Amino acid sequence: MEGRLDGHGFSLHDTAVLAATLEHLVHDEALERLGRAYTLQNLDQNAHLDKHQSEQVLDAYMKLYMLPEDMAAVATDEHMVAAYPVWRETQDFVRDVQREVLRSEHSSGPSFTAMSNVVEEIGERYGHFQNAECRQMKDQLVALGDHGIGRVALADFYRPALHENSFQFAESMDYLR
């Protein structure tokens, strides 16, 4: 891309090509993650899923979305709730999207193609859904009291993770730096 532009900047066409390329990469990544979710659930991608199987696949998909694969493969719902306090709300969000997308599905159960439509829609909506969590975290940080300087003491930052067994505010000092 850099060689093609040769220091002249992006044209409208170049911007459109870049956007389409990124969208294609995101789509491919979602399909790959969905395939891994099927594998984690020991399901064939050619199978039509029942309600329970489709929910299990979507839970596996979201675990793969949030965690490294080795952790996602062994994480139970209880692990997820402990590590990610809004896991149940995330499941509700995913199930709502699933119901809406599959409303017109009249087959014996959702196919891989139908499930791919579900995960595409999840990807489209997840940022908006997660924004509420981001705002909550911001409010928690502000409540820790920065005394008007825009910083939170490390001891105050780490206290919630120590006392509430929460994944939030547990980043290393190197990561924060």
MDAnalysis code that builds the backbone (N, CA, C; Angstrom):
import MDAnalysis as mda
import numpy as np

u = mda.Universe.empty(531, n_residues=177, atom_resindex=np.repeat(np.arange(177), 3), trajectory=True)
u.add_TopologyAttr("name", ["N", "CA", "C"] * 177)
u.add_TopologyAttr("resid", np.arange(1, 178))
u.add_TopologyAttr("resname", ["MET", "GLU", "GLY", "ARG", "LEU", "ASP", "GLY", "HIS", "GLY", "PHE", "SER", "LEU", "HIS", "ASP", "THR", "ALA", "VAL", "LEU", "ALA", "ALA", "THR", "LEU", "GLU", "HIS", "LEU", "VAL", "HIS", "ASP", "GLU", "ALA", "LEU", "GLU", "ARG", "LEU", "GLY", "ARG", "ALA", "TYR", "THR", "LEU", "GLN", "ASN", "LEU", "ASP", "GLN", "ASN", "ALA", "HIS", "LEU", "ASP", "LYS", "HIS", "GLN", "SER", "GLU", "GLN", "VAL", "LEU", "ASP", "ALA", "TYR", "MET", "LYS", "LEU", "TYR", "MET", "LEU", "PRO", "GLU", "ASP", "MET", "ALA", "ALA", "VAL", "ALA", "THR", "ASP", "GLU", "HIS", "MET", "VAL", "ALA", "ALA", "TYR", "PRO", "VAL", "TRP", "ARG", "GLU", "THR", "GLN", "ASP", "PHE", "VAL", "ARG", "ASP", "VAL", "GLN", "ARG", "GLU", "VAL", "LEU", "ARG", "SER", "GLU", "HIS", "SER", "SER", "GLY", "PRO", "SER", "PHE", "THR", "ALA", "MET", "SER", "ASN", "VAL", "VAL", "GLU", "GLU", "ILE", "GLY", "GLU", "ARG", "TYR", "GLY", "HIS", "PHE", "GLN", "ASN", "ALA", "GLU", "CYS", "ARG", "GLN", "MET", "LYS", "ASP", "GLN", "LEU", "VAL", "ALA", "LEU", "GLY", "ASP", "HIS", "GLY", "ILE", "GLY", "ARG", "VAL", "ALA", "LEU", "ALA", "ASP", "PHE", "TYR", "ARG", "PRO", "ALA", "LEU", "HIS", "GLU", "ASN", "SER", "PHE", "GLN", "PHE", "ALA", "GLU", "SER", "MET", "ASP", "TYR", "LEU", "ARG"])
u.atoms.positions = np.array([
    [0.838, -1.182, 0.000],
    [0.000, 0.000, 0.000],
    [0.885, 1.247, 0.000],
    [1.921, 1.218, 0.867],
    [2.815, 2.368, 0.945],
    [3.497, 2.619, -0.394],
    [3.974, 1.536, -1.054],
    [4.618, 1.672, -2.348],
    [3.672, 2.215, -3.398],
    [2.439, 1.768, -3.345],
    [1.458, 2.208, -4.337],
    [1.123, 3.685, -4.171],
    [1.024, 4.109, -2.926],
    [0.668, 5.506, -2.686],
    [1.832, 6.446, -2.954],
    [3.048, 5.941, -2.755],
    [4.260, 6.695, -3.055],
    [4.239, 8.104, -2.454],
    [3.766, 8.171, -1.198],
    [3.806, 9.448, -0.502],
    [2.769, 10.457, -0.927],
    [1.786, 10.071, -1.732],
    [0.799, 11.025, -2.237],
    [-0.506, 11.028, -1.447],
    [-0.610, 10.188, -0.445],
    [-1.834, 10.155, 0.344],
    [-2.883, 9.237, -0.255],
    [-3.997, 9.139, 0.432],
    [-5.097, 8.268, 0.029],
    [-6.096, 9.031, -0.822],
    [-6.468, 8.443, -1.927],
    [-7.591, 8.978, -2.694],
    [-8.861, 8.379, -2.108],
    [-9.982, 8.853, -2.555],
    [-11.262, 8.287, -2.119],
    [-11.326, 6.807, -2.497],
    [-10.866, 6.465, -3.681],
    [-10.851, 5.068, -4.123],
    [-9.950, 4.227, -3.232],
    [-8.755, 4.724, -2.906],
    [-7.835, 3.987, -2.034],
    [-8.460, 3.755, -0.658],
    [-9.162, 4.758, -0.161],
    [-9.829, 4.636, 1.135],
    [-10.925, 3.572, 1.075],
    [-11.681, 3.555, 0.001],
    [-12.738, 2.554, -0.168],
    [-12.141, 1.154, -0.262],
    [-11.033, 1.005, -0.986],
    [-10.366, -0.300, -1.103],
    [-9.867, -0.751, 0.261],
    [-9.265, 0.154, 1.020],
    [-8.784, -0.191, 2.356],
    [-9.943, -0.619, 3.254],
    [-11.047, 0.133, 3.230],
    [-12.211, -0.207, 4.055],
    [-12.773, -1.571, 3.665],
    [-12.888, -1.830, 2.370],
    [-13.410, -3.122, 1.907],
    [-12.479, -4.252, 2.298],
    [-11.178, -4.011, 2.229],
    [-10.196, -5.033, 2.619],
    [-10.312, -5.342, 4.100],
    [-10.414, -4.304, 4.926],
    [-10.557, -4.520, 6.368],
    [-11.847, -5.259, 6.692],
    [-12.933, -4.890, 6.025],
    [-14.209, -5.577, 6.251],
    [-14.106, -7.051, 5.865],
    [-13.424, -7.327, 4.780],
    [-13.227, -8.710, 4.339],
    [-12.392, -9.485, 5.354],
    [-11.343, -8.871, 5.885],
    [-10.506, -9.529, 6.892],
    [-11.296, -9.816, 8.168],
    [-12.124, -8.873, 8.581],
    [-12.957, -9.070, 9.772],
    [-13.942, -10.211, 9.532],
    [-14.545, -10.248, 8.354],
    [-15.484, -11.312, 7.996],
    [-14.782, -12.675, 8.031],
    [-13.608, -12.755, 7.416],
    [-12.857, -14.013, 7.409],
    [-12.482, -14.453, 8.814],
    [-12.090, -13.486, 9.646],
    [-11.731, -13.810, 11.028],
    [-12.943, -14.351, 11.793],
    [-14.102, -13.757, 11.577],
    [-15.323, -14.223, 12.238],
    [-15.667, -15.644, 11.810],
    [-15.551, -15.938, 10.518],
    [-15.837, -17.295, 10.031],
    [-14.835, -18.305, 10.590],
    [-13.584, -17.921, 10.658],
    [-12.569, -18.814, 11.226],
    [-12.856, -19.083, 12.699],
    [-13.208, -18.037, 13.437],
    [-13.519, -18.191, 14.864],
    [-14.770, -19.057, 15.033],
    [-15.764, -18.884, 14.165],
    [-16.970, -19.709, 14.232],
    [-16.617, -21.164, 13.968],
    [-15.755, -21.419, 13.005],
    [-15.308, -22.785, 12.740],
    [-14.618, -23.398, 13.956],
    [-13.795, -22.612, 14.632],
    [-13.128, -23.110, 15.846],
    [-14.152, -23.366, 16.956],
    [-15.193, -22.538, 17.021],
    [-16.238, -22.744, 18.026],
    [-16.966, -24.063, 17.777],
    [-17.253, -24.363, 16.519],
    [-17.849, -25.658, 16.176],
    [-16.928, -26.792, 16.623],
    [-15.645, -26.648, 16.344],
    [-14.672, -27.675, 16.716],
    [-14.632, -27.865, 18.223],
    [-14.627, -26.771, 18.976],
    [-14.613, -26.863, 20.439],
    [-15.835, -27.607, 20.965],
    [-16.949, -27.496, 20.247],
    [-18.180, -28.172, 20.664],
    [-18.334, -29.548, 20.016],
    [-17.299, -29.983, 19.298],
    [-17.316, -31.277, 18.601],
    [-18.518, -31.404, 17.657],
    [-18.769, -30.341, 16.923],
    [-19.888, -30.332, 15.977],
    [-19.366, -30.184, 14.561],
    [-20.056, -30.819, 13.641],
    [-19.730, -30.748, 12.217],
    [-20.347, -29.476, 11.642],
    [-19.572, -28.760, 10.846],
    [-20.073, -27.527, 10.247],
    [-21.210, -27.769, 9.256],
    [-21.397, -28.991, 8.824],
    [-22.493, -29.313, 7.912],
    [-23.788, -29.637, 8.653],
    [-23.707, -29.729, 9.969],
    [-24.881, -30.102, 10.762],
    [-25.813, -28.916, 10.939],
    [-27.100, -29.230, 11.064],
    [-28.080, -28.237, 11.480],
    [-28.195, -28.381, 12.993],
    [-28.095, -27.273, 13.697],
    [-28.009, -27.302, 15.151],
    [-29.371, -27.149, 15.804],
    [-29.510, -27.780, 16.967],
    [-30.696, -27.502, 17.762],
    [-30.413, -26.252, 18.600],
    [-31.394, -25.810, 19.359],
    [-31.272, -24.566, 20.127],
    [-30.092, -24.615, 21.088],
    [-29.976, -25.699, 21.833],
    [-28.895, -25.831, 22.811],
    [-27.532, -25.820, 22.123],
    [-27.397, -26.566, 21.046],
    [-26.120, -26.601, 20.325],
    [-25.745, -25.234, 19.780],
    [-26.726, -24.524, 19.226],
    [-26.413, -23.197, 18.662],
    [-25.985, -22.234, 19.762],
    [-26.611, -22.322, 20.925],
    [-26.207, -21.468, 22.040],
    [-24.804, -21.828, 22.523],
    [-24.500, -23.126, 22.558],
    [-23.161, -23.568, 22.977],
    [-22.102, -23.079, 21.989],
    [-22.405, -23.140, 20.710],
    [-21.469, -22.664, 19.690],
    [-21.242, -21.164, 19.859],
    [-22.314, -20.419, 20.090],
    [-22.166, -18.972, 20.243],
    [-21.420, -18.616, 21.531],
    [-21.650, -19.376, 22.597],
    [-20.864, -19.155, 23.819],
    [-19.383, -19.417, 23.545],
    [-19.085, -20.509, 22.852],
    [-17.691, -20.816, 22.504],
    [-17.114, -19.719, 21.620],
    [-17.909, -19.234, 20.678],
    [-17.479, -18.151, 19.792],
    [-17.089, -16.920, 20.607],
    [-17.936, -16.530, 21.553],
    [-17.656, -15.346, 22.350],
    [-16.458, -15.566, 23.267],
    [-16.297, -16.766, 23.792],
    [-15.104, -17.055, 24.605],
    [-13.851, -16.905, 23.746],
    [-13.911, -17.402, 22.526],
    [-12.778, -17.262, 21.606],
    [-12.562, -15.793, 21.236],
    [-13.617, -15.021, 21.216],
    [-13.538, -13.595, 20.907],
    [-12.816, -12.847, 22.031],
    [-13.027, -13.301, 23.273],
    [-12.523, -12.581, 24.437],
    [-11.236, -13.138, 25.020],
    [-10.977, -14.412, 24.796],
    [-9.862, -15.086, 25.459],
    [-8.930, -15.734, 24.445],
    [-7.691, -15.995, 24.865],
    [-6.836, -16.834, 24.016],
    [-7.470, -18.215, 23.858],
    [-7.208, -18.861, 22.737],
    [-7.884, -20.119, 22.416],
    [-7.700, -21.191, 23.484],
    [-6.489, -21.311, 24.046],
    [-6.262, -22.346, 25.053],
    [-7.113, -22.112, 26.297],
    [-7.341, -20.860, 26.646],
    [-8.206, -20.560, 27.791],
    [-9.675, -20.734, 27.428],
    [-10.044, -20.297, 26.240],
    [-11.442, -20.401, 25.802],
    [-11.890, -21.850, 25.760],
    [-10.961, -22.752, 25.432],
    [-11.299, -24.164, 25.300],
    [-11.682, -24.797, 26.633],
    [-11.218, -24.248, 27.742],
    [-11.477, -24.857, 29.047],
    [-12.338, -23.993, 29.965],
    [-12.638, -22.764, 29.547],
    [-13.392, -21.844, 30.399],
    [-14.854, -22.268, 30.499],
    [-15.307, -22.480, 31.709],
    [-16.721, -22.765, 31.949],
    [-17.463, -21.443, 32.130],
    [-18.782, -21.514, 32.175],
    [-19.551, -20.301, 32.436],
    [-19.173, -19.700, 33.786],
    [-18.914, -20.548, 34.773],
    [-18.525, -20.053, 36.095],
    [-17.192, -19.317, 36.026],
    [-16.240, -19.850, 35.250],
    [-14.965, -19.158, 35.056],
    [-15.196, -17.802, 34.393],
    [-16.060, -17.797, 33.400],
    [-16.315, -16.562, 32.665],
    [-16.950, -15.507, 33.566],
    [-17.905, -15.916, 34.397],
    [-18.553, -14.963, 35.296],
    [-17.532, -14.405, 36.285],
    [-16.644, -15.267, 36.778],
    [-15.627, -14.810, 37.731],
    [-14.636, -13.853, 37.068],
    [-14.264, -14.150, 35.834],
    [-13.255, -13.341, 35.148],
    [-13.854, -12.144, 34.431],
    [-15.091, -12.278, 34.002],
    [-15.742, -11.259, 33.182],
    [-17.149, -11.050, 33.733],
    [-17.307, -10.135, 34.673],
    [-18.577, -10.008, 35.409],
    [-19.819, -9.837, 34.553],
    [-19.691, -9.344, 33.341],
    [-20.876, -9.146, 32.505],
    [-21.063, -10.290, 31.509],
    [-20.531, -11.465, 31.830],
    [-20.670, -12.618, 30.934],
    [-22.134, -12.965, 30.697],
    [-22.944, -12.999, 31.746],
    [-24.366, -13.357, 31.587],
    [-25.080, -12.332, 30.688],
    [-24.766, -11.055, 30.874],
    [-25.360, -10.026, 30.028],
    [-24.894, -10.187, 28.582],
    [-23.651, -10.593, 28.414],
    [-23.123, -10.842, 27.070],
    [-23.869, -12.006, 26.433],
    [-24.100, -13.069, 27.191],
    [-24.869, -14.195, 26.676],
    [-26.282, -13.751, 26.279],
    [-26.911, -12.925, 27.109],
    [-28.253, -12.428, 26.786],
    [-28.227, -11.614, 25.494],
    [-27.228, -10.753, 25.354],
    [-27.065, -9.951, 24.139],
    [-26.934, -10.857, 22.917],
    [-26.071, -11.871, 23.018],
    [-25.832, -12.797, 21.901],
    [-27.105, -13.553, 21.557],
    [-27.830, -14.003, 22.574],
    [-29.062, -14.751, 22.323],
    [-30.136, -13.862, 21.677],
    [-30.184, -12.594, 22.087],
    [-31.123, -11.665, 21.456],
    [-30.800, -11.485, 19.972],
    [-29.515, -11.316, 19.661],
    [-29.106, -11.180, 18.257],
    [-29.434, -12.465, 17.508],
    [-29.161, -13.605, 18.129],
    [-29.435, -14.896, 17.501],
    [-30.920, -15.022, 17.158],
    [-31.788, -14.721, 18.115],
    [-33.235, -14.815, 17.871],
    [-33.656, -13.903, 16.726],
    [-33.131, -12.691, 16.732],
    [-33.525, -11.735, 15.694],
    [-33.052, -12.181, 14.310],
    [-31.813, -12.617, 14.220],
    [-31.263, -13.006, 12.913],
    [-31.910, -14.283, 12.400],
    [-32.183, -15.228, 13.310],
    [-32.719, -16.527, 12.888],
    [-34.242, -16.567, 12.859],
    [-34.888, -15.446, 13.093],
    [-36.355, -15.394, 13.133],
    [-36.972, -15.993, 11.881],
    [-36.356, -15.781, 10.741],
    [-36.923, -16.272, 9.483],
    [-36.366, -17.634, 9.070],
    [-35.535, -18.225, 9.910],
    [-34.938, -19.536, 9.606],
    [-36.014, -20.616, 9.802],
    [-36.331, -21.341, 8.741],
    [-37.401, -22.338, 8.820],
    [-36.893, -23.756, 8.643],
    [-35.603, -23.940, 8.696],
    [-35.053, -25.291, 8.513],
    [-35.119, -26.064, 9.827],
    [-34.510, -27.243, 9.826],
    [-34.518, -28.084, 11.017],
    [-33.584, -27.549, 12.094],
    [-32.957, -26.458, 11.876],
    [-32.038, -25.833, 12.824],
    [-31.036, -25.021, 12.039],
    [-30.382, -24.076, 12.708],
    [-29.478, -23.207, 11.969],
    [-28.286, -23.957, 11.381],
    [-27.956, -23.605, 10.163],
    [-26.794, -24.146, 9.469],
    [-25.585, -23.267, 9.795],
    [-24.421, -23.684, 9.327],
    [-23.218, -22.889, 9.502],
    [-23.404, -21.518, 8.857],
    [-24.043, -21.484, 7.702],
    [-24.284, -20.217, 7.016],
    [-25.166, -19.298, 7.862],
    [-26.221, -19.848, 8.434],
    [-27.098, -19.049, 9.286],
    [-26.347, -18.569, 10.530],
    [-25.525, -19.447, 11.099],
    [-24.747, -19.072, 12.276],
    [-23.715, -18.004, 11.916],
    [-23.199, -18.058, 10.699],
    [-22.252, -17.022, 10.279],
    [-22.956, -15.669, 10.182],
    [-24.221, -15.672, 9.770],
    [-24.999, -14.433, 9.755],
    [-25.183, -13.891, 11.174],
    [-25.378, -14.794, 12.121],
    [-25.535, -14.383, 13.516],
    [-24.249, -13.728, 14.016],
    [-23.094, -14.373, 13.793],
    [-21.852, -13.808, 14.317],
    [-21.472, -12.506, 13.600],
    [-21.845, -12.382, 12.339],
    [-21.613, -11.116, 11.634],
    [-22.404, -9.993, 12.315],
    [-23.640, -10.283, 12.651],
    [-24.480, -9.270, 13.300],
    [-23.981, -8.975, 14.712],
    [-23.515, -9.995, 15.416],
    [-22.921, -9.776, 16.736],
    [-21.751, -8.810, 16.602],
    [-20.906, -9.043, 15.613],
    [-19.765, -8.162, 15.387],
    [-20.180, -6.729, 15.105],
    [-21.262, -6.573, 14.370],
    [-21.753, -5.233, 14.048],
    [-22.259, -4.500, 15.290],
    [-22.860, -5.228, 16.217],
    [-23.517, -4.603, 17.370],
    [-22.685, -4.617, 18.653],
    [-21.644, -5.415, 18.698],
    [-20.934, -5.639, 19.958],
    [-20.332, -4.353, 20.530],
    [-19.797, -3.500, 19.696],
    [-19.204, -2.253, 20.180],
    [-20.208, -1.406, 20.940],
    [-21.403, -1.283, 20.383],
    [-22.454, -0.513, 21.053],
    [-22.836, -1.174, 22.378],
    [-22.981, -2.499, 22.364],
    [-23.309, -3.235, 23.587],
    [-22.221, -3.029, 24.635],
    [-20.973, -3.159, 24.226],
    [-19.865, -3.093, 25.175],
    [-19.617, -1.668, 25.670],
    [-20.115, -0.680, 24.954],
    [-19.919, 0.701, 25.368],
    [-20.461, 0.944, 26.776],
    [-21.548, 0.299, 27.136],
    [-22.105, 0.464, 28.483],
    [-21.091, -0.012, 29.522],
    [-20.405, -1.119, 29.231],
    [-19.378, -1.619, 30.146],
    [-18.221, -0.627, 30.243],
    [-17.838, -0.049, 29.121],
    [-16.747, 0.937, 29.115],
    [-17.116, 2.147, 29.964],
    [-18.339, 2.595, 29.834],
    [-18.786, 3.741, 30.632],
    [-18.786, 3.399, 32.123],
    [-19.190, 2.173, 32.432],
    [-19.190, 1.739, 33.827],
    [-17.763, 1.723, 34.380],
    [-16.817, 1.214, 33.587],
    [-15.423, 1.197, 34.023],
    [-14.897, 2.624, 34.206],
    [-15.262, 3.510, 33.311],
    [-14.837, 4.900, 33.434],
    [-15.378, 5.494, 34.735],
    [-16.640, 5.249, 35.015],
    [-17.236, 5.759, 36.249],
    [-16.521, 5.194, 37.476],
    [-16.155, 3.900, 37.414],
    [-15.430, 3.300, 38.538],
    [-14.062, 3.950, 38.721],
    [-13.369, 4.214, 37.627],
    [-12.056, 4.853, 37.723],
    [-12.178, 6.270, 38.282],
    [-13.153, 7.001, 37.802],
    [-13.352, 8.365, 38.303],
    [-13.686, 8.320, 39.789],
    [-14.483, 7.334, 40.200],
    [-14.861, 7.210, 41.612],
    [-13.674, 6.866, 42.501],
    [-12.626, 6.283, 41.915],
    [-11.440, 5.968, 42.720],
    [-10.753, 7.244, 43.199],
    [-11.071, 8.339, 42.563],
    [-10.591, 9.633, 43.032],
    [-9.223, 9.979, 42.502],
    [-9.209, 10.788, 41.475],
    [-7.923, 11.208, 40.927],
    [-7.532, 12.587, 41.446],
    [-8.348, 13.152, 42.309],
    [-8.087, 14.449, 42.931],
    [-7.843, 15.532, 41.885],
    [-8.524, 15.420, 40.756],
    [-8.471, 16.444, 39.731],
    [-7.210, 16.457, 38.879],
    [-6.363, 15.444, 38.989],
    [-5.119, 15.454, 38.212],
    [-5.138, 14.498, 37.020],
    [-6.213, 13.715, 36.904],
    [-6.320, 12.809, 35.760],
    [-5.559, 11.504, 35.932],
    [-5.146, 11.218, 37.137],
    [-4.415, 9.973, 37.406],
    [-5.017, 9.292, 38.633],
    [-4.860, 7.978, 38.676],
    [-5.317, 7.192, 39.819],
    [-4.097, 6.489, 40.399],
    [-3.943, 6.551, 41.699],
    [-2.822, 5.871, 42.354],
    [-2.914, 4.371, 42.090],
    [-1.756, 3.730, 41.883],
    [-1.747, 2.290, 41.598],
    [-2.433, 1.486, 42.691],
    [-2.214, 1.845, 43.942],
    [-2.857, 1.115, 45.042],
    [-4.376, 1.184, 44.912],
    [-4.893, 2.350, 44.541],
    [-6.336, 2.500, 44.352],
    [-6.803, 1.748, 43.119],
    [-5.985, 1.747, 42.072],
    [-6.323, 1.058, 40.828],
    [-6.451, -0.448, 41.045],
    [-5.511, -1.036, 41.780],
    [-5.497, -2.486, 41.971],
    [-6.452, -2.978, 43.056],
    [-6.891, -2.102, 43.950],
    [-7.741, -2.514, 45.078],
    [-8.995, -3.290, 44.654],
    [-9.758, -2.850, 43.629],
    [-10.949, -3.627, 43.251],
    [-10.622, -5.064, 42.834],
    [-9.525, -5.269, 42.137],
    [-9.155, -6.620, 41.700],
    [-8.772, -7.487, 42.886],
    [-8.179, -6.892, 43.902],
    [-7.772, -7.657, 45.082],
    [-8.948, -8.045, 45.959],
    [-9.896, -7.152, 46.091],
    [-10.990, -7.374, 47.035],
    [-12.264, -7.911, 46.407],
    [-12.415, -7.756, 45.103],
    [-13.651, -8.190, 44.457],
    [-13.442, -9.363, 43.516],
    [-12.227, -9.893, 43.456],
    [-11.914, -11.014, 42.562],
    [-12.393, -10.724, 41.141],
    [-12.018, -9.551, 40.650],
    [-12.485, -9.080, 39.361],
    [-11.330, -9.012, 38.381],
    [-11.647, -9.210, 37.093],
    [-10.617, -9.081, 36.071],
    [-10.308, -7.617, 35.798],
    [-11.220, -6.750, 36.150],
    [-11.014, -5.337, 35.872],
    [-9.923, -4.774, 36.756],
    [-9.172, -3.871, 36.171],
    [-8.111, -3.167, 36.882],
    [-7.050, -4.124, 37.416],
    [-6.662, -5.067, 36.589],
    [-5.633, -6.032, 36.972],
    [-4.449, -6.009, 35.998],
    [-4.406, -5.024, 35.101],
    [-3.324, -4.949, 34.128],
    [-1.991, -4.702, 34.846],
    [-0.935, -5.231, 34.253],
    [0.399, -5.065, 34.857],
    [0.852, -3.611, 34.749],
    [1.822, -3.248, 35.571],
    [2.352, -1.880, 35.508],
    [3.012, -1.633, 34.142],
    [3.691, -2.652, 33.601],
    [4.292, -2.490, 32.267],
    [3.236, -2.212, 31.228],
    [2.119, -2.942, 31.299],
    [1.022, -2.722, 30.342],
    [0.468, -1.293, 30.503],
    [0.266, -0.882, 31.736],
    [-0.267, 0.455, 31.985],
    [0.707, 1.533, 31.506],
    [1.980, 1.273, 31.712],
    [2.999, 2.232, 31.276],
    [2.936, 2.398, 29.781],
])
